[in-house]
Amino acid sequence: MSGSIVVSGIGIISAIGNNIEEIHFSLKNGICGIKRAQILKSKYKENFLFGEIPFSNQELIKKYSLSLSEDYTRTDILAEIAFQQAFQDAGWSHECIQSNKTCFISSSTVGGMSEIDELYHDAIHKTNPSVFIQSYAFSAHAKKIVERYEIKGKTAVINTACSSSSNAILLAQRMIEQGYADRAIVGGVDSLSKFTINGFSSLSILSQGYCKAFDQNRDGLNLGESAVYLCLEKESKNTKNYYGKIISGGNANDSFHPSALSDDGKGITLAITSALEKAKLSFENIDFIQAHGTGTPNNDLVETKTMKTLFKRHLPFYSSKTYVGHTLAASGAFGIVTCLLALKNKEIYANLNFQQAIEEINYPPNLINQPFEAKYAMSNAFGFNGNCTSIILQR
């Protein structure tokens, strides 16, 4: 079993908190950050609820005393905040970050397309473009961080939709295990955008109420925004902070449908069993699951059915999306953070807004925030086009 890679720092900002302490408080007390959007500019803001970070771009820059150029998009700003928090939490110096043995693996789906109005005007403009012309790519936030902190190690940006940051974590873990890096800063970021809201609305999978993950009457997801970065390093006596271990992970693609899981849960099954085999663990070793749990009819039915079939017992599980909404590329890393907090603090979190189990399965999620001592947790993230990732963490 590979158990030598520890999470030594976390940087995070979302609708339920601006740092790891605030996030933990909200999770422990069942605080939901999903509500009517105040900052977002969209014709749908009155139709749907969102997990919005309640600060404008300028308010965020002032709040965190950031000195940034004017071409920073909202995605870039959130990434900068979480990245800085992460390495400070781990106690890493700038020299450590600049080492060629420190890798940086990020992820995003929206990227600078959060500035969709500017993108449109630049596309039709015949004279000078806006300052955002170099900021629209999904990898632009990472380029800014690499340049700002003079990162010299290996870098990459992953986009596998909702499993993006989970796959970034698996890539960083592999790079450390194989000696390409001694440490990594890894995670993902996505901000609310007209681009994604319009897209998800066209799929008719946005809920007009709160996300009711795994509920019989679930009717869709809430979109949210977040940035999450984790510091990973080999466990040693010099590790200054310690949240838990990244044990293993599995990734599979069921190649079934652009936006739906296969009815037989093949991709989920392959991801979960692969993670367990790599860790040399059995189904009985997993104490709880942070499920993908979008609140959509297809996802929750297939995921619940597959968990019940594989684990053959009523395993406690919850979806962190009931707290902050679906934060796209950041959602995998956000779910992993909730697992690390639960393991470290010997507790488990409730699946919010739940009322009635899916009738044909009768496999309800965890309903109460309560003390819960566990050794191993699993976090699931399932992206569009069937990209399924499961990661196992240890206290």
Number of C-alpha atoms within 10 A of each C-alpha: 11 13 15 15 23 26 25 25 26 28 27 31 24 29 25 24 21 18 18 23 11 15 21 18 13 17 21 20 13 18 17 20 23 25 18 15 20 13 14 18 11 15 11 15 17 10 12 21 24 31 28 26 26 17 13 13 16 11 11 17 16 11 10 11 9 13 8 12 8 8 14 21 22 25 30 26 22 27 30 24 22 27 28 16 23 24 24 16 18 21 16 16 10 13 11 14 22 16 16 16 18 24 26 25 23 31 35 32 25 25 26 29 26 23 22 16 13 17 19 11 12 17 11 9 11 8 7 8 15 13 13 17 15 12 23 20 15 21 21 20 28 25 16 16 17 17 10 11 13 14 22 16 18 16 18 16 22 22 22 22 23 27 30 31 34 35 31 27 29 21 18 30 27 16 17 21 17 10 10 16 22 20 29 29 26 31 36 39 37 30 34 28 25 19 15 18 21 15 13 16 13 10 10 13 17 26 21 16 17 25 32 28 34 31 25 21 17 23 20 23 29 30 27 29 27 33 31 35 34 30 29 29 26 21 15 10 6 7 16 12 15 17 21 23 23 24 25 26 29 25 23 19 19 20 15 16 11 11 13 19 28 17 15 13 21 19 23 29 21 19 24 26 19 20 22 24 15 15 19 13 16 12 14 10 14 20 17 23 25 27 28 29 27 29 30 24 20 15 23 23 23 18 23 21 19 20 21 15 12 12 14 11 12 13 17 19 27 26 30 29 31 28 27 29 30 29 30 30 36 32 34 35 32 29 24 27 27 21 29 23 22 25 24 17 17 15 16 28 26 23 27 24 17 21 15 16 16 19 12 9 12 15 21 23 24 21 17 15 16 15 13 14 15 19 15 21 23 25 29 28 31 32 23 18 17 26 25 31 32 32 29 25 24 21 21
